[in-house]
Amino acid sequence: MKHLTIIVPAGRNNLESIVGPYNIFSRANKHWKESSGKPLFDIELAGLSNEVGFYGDLFAVKPQTRIAAVSKTDLIIIPSLNHNYREAVKGNKELVDWIKRQYKEGAEVASICTGAFLLASSGLLDGKSCSTHWSAADNFRKIFPNVKVEPDKLITDEDGIYTNGGAYSFLNLMIYLVEKYYDRQTAIYCSKVFQIEMDRECQSAFIIFKGQKMHKDEIVREAQDYIEKNVHEKITVKQLASRFAVSRRQFDRRFISATGNTPFEYVQRVKVETAKKLLEVGRKTVSEVMYEVGYSDASAFRRVFKEITSLTPVEYKNRYNREAVVL
């Protein structure tokens, strides 16, 4: 029998991403046992203490064992740390060392949402792709520059390490892991029992782009402000570089270093974010919104919008606007 360890870090973390994996894998185990005669996993919650409180100690989790007592495991699930990732990393060094050691001995590791901060602090994500909650992606890049952050992706899967996006998208990661360890039919069964959509691949439609401004480059910051205040205009990178008296090549380099996006990508993201907000409320047509954000070519607008959100403008409007009238 394989061993699954759901870790319970010290500190103020996320209860749902501990209970959720436990419930889903327990149900998968029960279903598997009915068909094969025995469960696939021995599921165990492990932590650094006998009890961890949640939501001002309104709830408590009592791990079945201490991490030090788990000498060998096959799959480790790291829950979300909410927004306490800096504090959690500092307070869970023993846990981080244990995860690193278990991975080197053959265990696979899956992190949920901001649990990626704990995983990345082990060094196991260096050089690899990683997803996390879109709102934490900028902080993650600053703290772990050697990790390739891909917040658009719902799930990453590389060398026995899995990460996923934010909040309740961990349910999709659990279904993904159930299919990987059990089989497709067990995954379908769990998706139906827990009513989780299968085969979701991205979290792009959920991202709220606020601009990466956690940097100290004043020229880039001024350029960002200009882009955001003139979203209705057709803005070129050449014009921006000239406006701020910087060569095109240097402007590109500084912008990428500060924000992680090229100036062109940043302009597109700002325009699409504005378009999303306009499509979510009121009765403006897609064409009207397109013109308001500085596009005149419908096919180009549609292509960029879908690249960033994974939905067409019409699909986005129909999903988020109750008053949607497709014209």
Contacts in CASP RR format, 6 or more apart in sequence:
PFRMAT RR
TARGET T0000
AUTHOR 0000-0000-0000
METHOD contacts of the structure
MODEL  1
MKHLTIIVPAGRNNLESIVGPYNIFSRANKHWKESSGKPLFDIELAGLSN
EVGFYGDLFAVKPQTRIAAVSKTDLIIIPSLNHNYREAVKGNKELVDWIK
RQYKEGAEVASICTGAFLLASSGLLDGKSCSTHWSAADNFRKIFPNVKVE
PDKLITDEDGIYTNGGAYSFLNLMIYLVEKYYDRQTAIYCSKVFQIEMDR
ECQSAFIIFKGQKMHKDEIVREAQDYIEKNVHEKITVKQLASRFAVSRRQ
FDRRFISATGNTPFEYVQRVKVETAKKLLEVGRKTVSEVMYEVGYSDASA
FRRVFKEITSLTPVEYKNRYNREAVVL
1 38 0 8 1.000
1 39 0 8 1.000
1 40 0 8 1.000
1 41 0 8 1.000
1 42 0 8 1.000
2 40 0 8 1.000
2 41 0 8 1.000
2 42 0 8 1.000
2 74 0 8 1.000
2 75 0 8 1.000
2 181 0 8 1.000
3 41 0 8 1.000
3 42 0 8 1.000
3 44 0 8 1.000
3 70 0 8 1.000
3 72 0 8 1.000
3 73 0 8 1.000
3 74 0 8 1.000
3 75 0 8 1.000
4 25 0 8 1.000
4 41 0 8 1.000
4 42 0 8 1.000
4 43 0 8 1.000
4 44 0 8 1.000
4 73 0 8 1.000
4 74 0 8 1.000
4 75 0 8 1.000
4 77 0 8 1.000
5 44 0 8 1.000
5 45 0 8 1.000
5 46 0 8 1.000
5 70 0 8 1.000
5 73 0 8 1.000
5 75 0 8 1.000
5 76 0 8 1.000
5 77 0 8 1.000
5 102 0 8 1.000
6 18 0 8 1.000
6 21 0 8 1.000
6 22 0 8 1.000
6 43 0 8 1.000
6 44 0 8 1.000
6 45 0 8 1.000
6 46 0 8 1.000
6 76 0 8 1.000
6 77 0 8 1.000
6 79 0 8 1.000
7 45 0 8 1.000
7 46 0 8 1.000
7 47 0 8 1.000
7 67 0 8 1.000
7 76 0 8 1.000
7 77 0 8 1.000
7 78 0 8 1.000
7 79 0 8 1.000
7 95 0 8 1.000
7 99 0 8 1.000
8 18 0 8 1.000
8 45 0 8 1.000
8 46 0 8 1.000
8 47 0 8 1.000
8 52 0 8 1.000
8 61 0 8 1.000
8 63 0 8 1.000
8 79 0 8 1.000
9 47 0 8 1.000
9 48 0 8 1.000
9 52 0 8 1.000
9 78 0 8 1.000
9 79 0 8 1.000
9 81 0 8 1.000
9 88 0 8 1.000
9 91 0 8 1.000
9 92 0 8 1.000
9 95 0 8 1.000
9 118 0 8 1.000
10 47 0 8 1.000
10 48 0 8 1.000
10 49 0 8 1.000
10 52 0 8 1.000
10 88 0 8 1.000
10 91 0 8 1.000
10 92 0 8 1.000
10 95 0 8 1.000
11 52 0 8 1.000
11 84 0 8 1.000
11 87 0 8 1.000
11 88 0 8 1.000
11 91 0 8 1.000
11 92 0 8 1.000
12 54 0 8 1.000
12 56 0 8 1.000
12 82 0 8 1.000
12 84 0 8 1.000
12 87 0 8 1.000
13 52 0 8 1.000
13 54 0 8 1.000
13 79 0 8 1.000
13 80 0 8 1.000
13 81 0 8 1.000
13 82 0 8 1.000
13 84 0 8 1.000
13 88 0 8 1.000
14 54 0 8 1.000
14 79 0 8 1.000
14 80 0 8 1.000
14 81 0 8 1.000
14 82 0 8 1.000
14 112 0 8 1.000
14 113 0 8 1.000
15 54 0 8 1.000
15 55 0 8 1.000
15 59 0 8 1.000
15 61 0 8 1.000
16 80 0 8 1.000
16 168 0 8 1.000
16 170 0 8 1.000
17 79 0 8 1.000
17 80 0 8 1.000
17 112 0 8 1.000
17 113 0 8 1.000
17 170 0 8 1.000
18 45 0 8 1.000
18 61 0 8 1.000
18 79 0 8 1.000
20 170 0 8 1.000
20 171 0 8 1.000
20 174 0 8 1.000
21 77 0 8 1.000
21 79 0 8 1.000
21 112 0 8 1.000
21 170 0 8 1.000
21 174 0 8 1.000
22 43 0 8 1.000
22 45 0 8 1.000
23 194 0 8 1.000
24 171 0 8 1.000
24 174 0 8 1.000
24 175 0 8 1.000
24 178 0 8 1.000
24 190 0 8 1.000
24 194 0 8 1.000
25 41 0 8 1.000
25 43 0 8 1.000
25 174 0 8 1.000
25 178 0 8 1.000
26 43 0 8 1.000
27 190 0 8 1.000
27 193 0 8 1.000
27 194 0 8 1.000
28 40 0 8 1.000
28 41 0 8 1.000
28 178 0 8 1.000
28 182 0 8 1.000
28 186 0 8 1.000
28 187 0 8 1.000
28 189 0 8 1.000
28 190 0 8 1.000
29 39 0 8 1.000
29 40 0 8 1.000
29 41 0 8 1.000
29 43 0 8 1.000
30 39 0 8 1.000
31 182 0 8 1.000
31 186 0 8 1.000
31 189 0 8 1.000
31 190 0 8 1.000
32 38 0 8 1.000
32 39 0 8 1.000
32 40 0 8 1.000
32 182 0 8 1.000
32 186 0 8 1.000
33 39 0 8 1.000
40 181 0 8 1.000
40 182 0 8 1.000
41 74 0 8 1.000
41 75 0 8 1.000
41 181 0 8 1.000
44 64 0 8 1.000
44 65 0 8 1.000
44 70 0 8 1.000
45 61 0 8 1.000
45 63 0 8 1.000
45 64 0 8 1.000
45 65 0 8 1.000
46 63 0 8 1.000
46 64 0 8 1.000
46 65 0 8 1.000
46 66 0 8 1.000
46 67 0 8 1.000
46 69 0 8 1.000
46 70 0 8 1.000
47 63 0 8 1.000
47 65 0 8 1.000
47 66 0 8 1.000
47 67 0 8 1.000
47 95 0 8 1.000
48 66 0 8 1.000
48 67 0 8 1.000
48 92 0 8 1.000
48 94 0 8 1.000
48 95 0 8 1.000
49 63 0 8 1.000
49 66 0 8 1.000
50 62 0 8 1.000
50 63 0 8 1.000
51 60 0 8 1.000
51 61 0 8 1.000
51 62 0 8 1.000
51 63 0 8 1.000
52 60 0 8 1.000
52 61 0 8 1.000
52 63 0 8 1.000
53 59 0 8 1.000
53 60 0 8 1.000
53 61 0 8 1.000
54 60 0 8 1.000
54 61 0 8 1.000
67 94 0 8 1.000
67 95 0 8 1.000
67 98 0 8 1.000
68 94 0 8 1.000
68 98 0 8 1.000
70 98 0 8 1.000
70 102 0 8 1.000
72 102 0 8 1.000
72 105 0 8 1.000
72 107 0 8 1.000
73 102 0 8 1.000
73 107 0 8 1.000
74 106 0 8 1.000
74 107 0 8 1.000
74 108 0 8 1.000
75 107 0 8 1.000
75 108 0 8 1.000
75 109 0 8 1.000
75 110 0 8 1.000
75 177 0 8 1.000
75 181 0 8 1.000
76 99 0 8 1.000
76 102 0 8 1.000
76 103 0 8 1.000
76 107 0 8 1.000
76 108 0 8 1.000
76 109 0 8 1.000
76 110 0 8 1.000
77 110 0 8 1.000
77 111 0 8 1.000
77 112 0 8 1.000
78 99 0 8 1.000
78 109 0 8 1.000
78 110 0 8 1.000
78 111 0 8 1.000
78 112 0 8 1.000
78 115 0 8 1.000
78 116 0 8 1.000
78 118 0 8 1.000
78 119 0 8 1.000
79 112 0 8 1.000
79 113 0 8 1.000
79 115 0 8 1.000
80 112 0 8 1.000
80 113 0 8 1.000
80 114 0 8 1.000
80 115 0 8 1.000
80 133 0 8 1.000
80 166 0 8 1.000
80 167 0 8 1.000
80 170 0 8 1.000
81 88 0 8 1.000
81 113 0 8 1.000
81 114 0 8 1.000
81 115 0 8 1.000
81 117 0 8 1.000
81 118 0 8 1.000
82 114 0 8 1.000
83 114 0 8 1.000
83 136 0 8 1.000
85 114 0 8 1.000
85 115 0 8 1.000
85 117 0 8 1.000
85 118 0 8 1.000
85 136 0 8 1.000
85 139 0 8 1.000
86 117 0 8 1.000
88 115 0 8 1.000
88 117 0 8 1.000
88 118 0 8 1.000
89 96 0 8 1.000
89 117 0 8 1.000
89 118 0 8 1.000
89 121 0 8 1.000
92 118 0 8 1.000
95 118 0 8 1.000
96 118 0 8 1.000
96 121 0 8 1.000
96 122 0 8 1.000
97 122 0 8 1.000
99 109 0 8 1.000
99 118 0 8 1.000
99 119 0 8 1.000
99 122 0 8 1.000
99 124 0 8 1.000
100 122 0 8 1.000
100 123 0 8 1.000
100 124 0 8 1.000
102 109 0 8 1.000
103 109 0 8 1.000
103 122 0 8 1.000
103 124 0 8 1.000
103 161 0 8 1.000
108 160 0 8 1.000
108 161 0 8 1.000
108 162 0 8 1.000
109 119 0 8 1.000
109 124 0 8 1.000
109 160 0 8 1.000
109 161 0 8 1.000
109 162 0 8 1.000
110 161 0 8 1.000
110 162 0 8 1.000
110 163 0 8 1.000
110 164 0 8 1.000
110 173 0 8 1.000
110 177 0 8 1.000
111 118 0 8 1.000
111 119 0 8 1.000
111 132 0 8 1.000
111 162 0 8 1.000
111 163 0 8 1.000
111 164 0 8 1.000
112 164 0 8 1.000
112 166 0 8 1.000
112 170 0 8 1.000
112 173 0 8 1.000
113 132 0 8 1.000
113 133 0 8 1.000
113 136 0 8 1.000
113 164 0 8 1.000
113 165 0 8 1.000
113 166 0 8 1.000
113 167 0 8 1.000
113 169 0 8 1.000
113 170 0 8 1.000
114 132 0 8 1.000
114 133 0 8 1.000
114 136 0 8 1.000
114 166 0 8 1.000
115 132 0 8 1.000
116 125 0 8 1.000
116 130 0 8 1.000
116 131 0 8 1.000
116 132 0 8 1.000
116 140 0 8 1.000
116 163 0 8 1.000
117 132 0 8 1.000
117 136 0 8 1.000
117 140 0 8 1.000
117 143 0 8 1.000
117 144 0 8 1.000
119 125 0 8 1.000
119 130 0 8 1.000
119 161 0 8 1.000
119 163 0 8 1.000
120 126 0 8 1.000
120 130 0 8 1.000
120 140 0 8 1.000
120 143 0 8 1.000
120 144 0 8 1.000
120 147 0 8 1.000
121 144 0 8 1.000
124 161 0 8 1.000
125 144 0 8 1.000
125 147 0 8 1.000
125 161 0 8 1.000
125 163 0 8 1.000
126 144 0 8 1.000
126 146 0 8 1.000
126 147 0 8 1.000
127 146 0 8 1.000
127 147 0 8 1.000
127 148 0 8 1.000
128 147 0 8 1.000
128 148 0 8 1.000
128 156 0 8 1.000
128 158 0 8 1.000
128 159 0 8 1.000
128 161 0 8 1.000
129 147 0 8 1.000
129 148 0 8 1.000
129 150 0 8 1.000
129 153 0 8 1.000
129 156 0 8 1.000
129 158 0 8 1.000
129 163 0 8 1.000
130 140 0 8 1.000
130 147 0 8 1.000
130 148 0 8 1.000
130 149 0 8 1.000
130 150 0 8 1.000
130 156 0 8 1.000
130 163 0 8 1.000
131 149 0 8 1.000
131 150 0 8 1.000
131 151 0 8 1.000
131 152 0 8 1.000
131 153 0 8 1.000
131 154 0 8 1.000
131 155 0 8 1.000
131 156 0 8 1.000
131 163 0 8 1.000
131 164 0 8 1.000
131 165 0 8 1.000
131 203 0 8 1.000
132 140 0 8 1.000
132 149 0 8 1.000
132 151 0 8 1.000
132 163 0 8 1.000
132 165 0 8 1.000
132 166 0 8 1.000
133 151 0 8 1.000
133 165 0 8 1.000
133 166 0 8 1.000
133 167 0 8 1.000
134 151 0 8 1.000
134 165 0 8 1.000
134 166 0 8 1.000
134 203 0 8 1.000
134 206 0 8 1.000
134 207 0 8 1.000
134 208 0 8 1.000
135 208 0 8 1.000
137 149 0 8 1.000
137 151 0 8 1.000
138 212 0 8 1.000
138 214 0 8 1.000
139 214 0 8 1.000
140 147 0 8 1.000
140 149 0 8 1.000
141 147 0 8 1.000
141 149 0 8 1.000
141 260 0 8 1.000
142 214 0 8 1.000
150 156 0 8 1.000
151 165 0 8 1.000
151 203 0 8 1.000
151 207 0 8 1.000
152 202 0 8 1.000
152 203 0 8 1.000
152 204 0 8 1.000
152 207 0 8 1.000
152 310 0 8 1.000
153 165 0 8 1.000
153 201 0 8 1.000
153 202 0 8 1.000
153 203 0 8 1.000
154 164 0 8 1.000
154 165 0 8 1.000
154 169 0 8 1.000
154 172 0 8 1.000
154 173 0 8 1.000
154 200 0 8 1.000
154 201 0 8 1.000
154 202 0 8 1.000
154 203 0 8 1.000
155 162 0 8 1.000
155 163 0 8 1.000
155 164 0 8 1.000
155 165 0 8 1.000
155 172 0 8 1.000
155 173 0 8 1.000
155 176 0 8 1.000
155 201 0 8 1.000
156 162 0 8 1.000
156 163 0 8 1.000
156 164 0 8 1.000
157 176 0 8 1.000
162 173 0 8 1.000
162 176 0 8 1.000
162 177 0 8 1.000
164 170 0 8 1.000
164 172 0 8 1.000
164 173 0 8 1.000
165 203 0 8 1.000
166 203 0 8 1.000
169 200 0 8 1.000
169 203 0 8 1.000
171 194 0 8 1.000
171 196 0 8 1.000
172 196 0 8 1.000
172 197 0 8 1.000
172 198 0 8 1.000
172 200 0 8 1.000
174 190 0 8 1.000
174 196 0 8 1.000
175 187 0 8 1.000
175 190 0 8 1.000
175 191 0 8 1.000
175 196 0 8 1.000
175 198 0 8 1.000
176 187 0 8 1.000
178 186 0 8 1.000
178 187 0 8 1.000
178 190 0 8 1.000
179 186 0 8 1.000
179 187 0 8 1.000
187 198 0 8 1.000
188 198 0 8 1.000
190 196 0 8 1.000
191 197 0 8 1.000
191 198 0 8 1.000
201 310 0 8 1.000
202 310 0 8 1.000
204 308 0 8 1.000
204 309 0 8 1.000
204 310 0 8 1.000
204 311 0 8 1.000
205 309 0 8 1.000
205 310 0 8 1.000
205 311 0 8 1.000
205 316 0 8 1.000
205 319 0 8 1.000
207 309 0 8 1.000
208 273 0 8 1.000
209 269 0 8 1.000
209 270 0 8 1.000
209 272 0 8 1.000
209 273 0 8 1.000
211 224 0 8 1.000
211 259 0 8 1.000
211 266 0 8 1.000
211 269 0 8 1.000
211 270 0 8 1.000
212 258 0 8 1.000
212 259 0 8 1.000
212 260 0 8 1.000
212 261 0 8 1.000
213 221 0 8 1.000
213 224 0 8 1.000
213 259 0 8 1.000
215 221 0 8 1.000
215 257 0 8 1.000
215 258 0 8 1.000
215 259 0 8 1.000
217 254 0 8 1.000
217 257 0 8 1.000
217 258 0 8 1.000
219 244 0 8 1.000
219 246 0 8 1.000
219 251 0 8 1.000
219 254 0 8 1.000
220 254 0 8 1.000
220 255 0 8 1.000
220 258 0 8 1.000
220 259 0 8 1.000
221 258 0 8 1.000
222 244 0 8 1.000
223 240 0 8 1.000
223 243 0 8 1.000
223 244 0 8 1.000
223 251 0 8 1.000
223 255 0 8 1.000
223 263 0 8 1.000
224 259 0 8 1.000
224 266 0 8 1.000
226 240 0 8 1.000
226 243 0 8 1.000
227 235 0 8 1.000
227 240 0 8 1.000
227 266 0 8 1.000
227 267 0 8 1.000
227 270 0 8 1.000
228 270 0 8 1.000
231 270 0 8 1.000
231 271 0 8 1.000
231 274 0 8 1.000
231 293 0 8 1.000
231 294 0 8 1.000
232 292 0 8 1.000
232 293 0 8 1.000
232 294 0 8 1.000
233 294 0 8 1.000
234 294 0 8 1.000
234 296 0 8 1.000
235 267 0 8 1.000
237 248 0 8 1.000
237 251 0 8 1.000
237 252 0 8 1.000
237 262 0 8 1.000
237 263 0 8 1.000
237 264 0 8 1.000
237 267 0 8 1.000
238 248 0 8 1.000
240 251 0 8 1.000
240 263 0 8 1.000
241 247 0 8 1.000
241 248 0 8 1.000
241 250 0 8 1.000
241 251 0 8 1.000
241 252 0 8 1.000
241 263 0 8 1.000
244 251 0 8 1.000
246 254 0 8 1.000
251 263 0 8 1.000
252 262 0 8 1.000
252 263 0 8 1.000
255 261 0 8 1.000
255 262 0 8 1.000
255 263 0 8 1.000
255 266 0 8 1.000
256 262 0 8 1.000
259 266 0 8 1.000
261 269 0 8 1.000
268 304 0 8 1.000
268 308 0 8 1.000
269 308 0 8 1.000
271 293 0 8 1.000
271 294 0 8 1.000
271 295 0 8 1.000
271 304 0 8 1.000
272 293 0 8 1.000
272 304 0 8 1.000
272 305 0 8 1.000
272 308 0 8 1.000
272 309 0 8 1.000
274 292 0 8 1.000
274 293 0 8 1.000
275 289 0 8 1.000
275 290 0 8 1.000
275 292 0 8 1.000
275 293 0 8 1.000
275 301 0 8 1.000
275 305 0 8 1.000
275 313 0 8 1.000
276 309 0 8 1.000
276 316 0 8 1.000
276 320 0 8 1.000
278 284 0 8 1.000
278 289 0 8 1.000
278 292 0 8 1.000
278 293 0 8 1.000
279 286 0 8 1.000
279 289 0 8 1.000
279 313 0 8 1.000
279 316 0 8 1.000
279 317 0 8 1.000
279 320 0 8 1.000
279 321 0 8 1.000
280 317 0 8 1.000
280 320 0 8 1.000
280 321 0 8 1.000
281 321 0 8 1.000
281 323 0 8 1.000
282 321 0 8 1.000
282 323 0 8 1.000
283 323 0 8 1.000
283 325 0 8 1.000
284 292 0 8 1.000
285 325 0 8 1.000
285 327 0 8 1.000
286 313 0 8 1.000
286 314 0 8 1.000
286 317 0 8 1.000
286 327 0 8 1.000
287 298 0 8 1.000
287 327 0 8 1.000
289 313 0 8 1.000
290 296 0 8 1.000
290 298 0 8 1.000
290 301 0 8 1.000
290 313 0 8 1.000
293 301 0 8 1.000
295 301 0 8 1.000
295 304 0 8 1.000
301 313 0 8 1.000
302 312 0 8 1.000
302 313 0 8 1.000
305 311 0 8 1.000
305 312 0 8 1.000
305 313 0 8 1.000
305 316 0 8 1.000
306 312 0 8 1.000
309 316 0 8 1.000
311 319 0 8 1.000
314 326 0 8 1.000
317 324 0 8 1.000
317 326 0 8 1.000
318 324 0 8 1.000
318 326 0 8 1.000
END
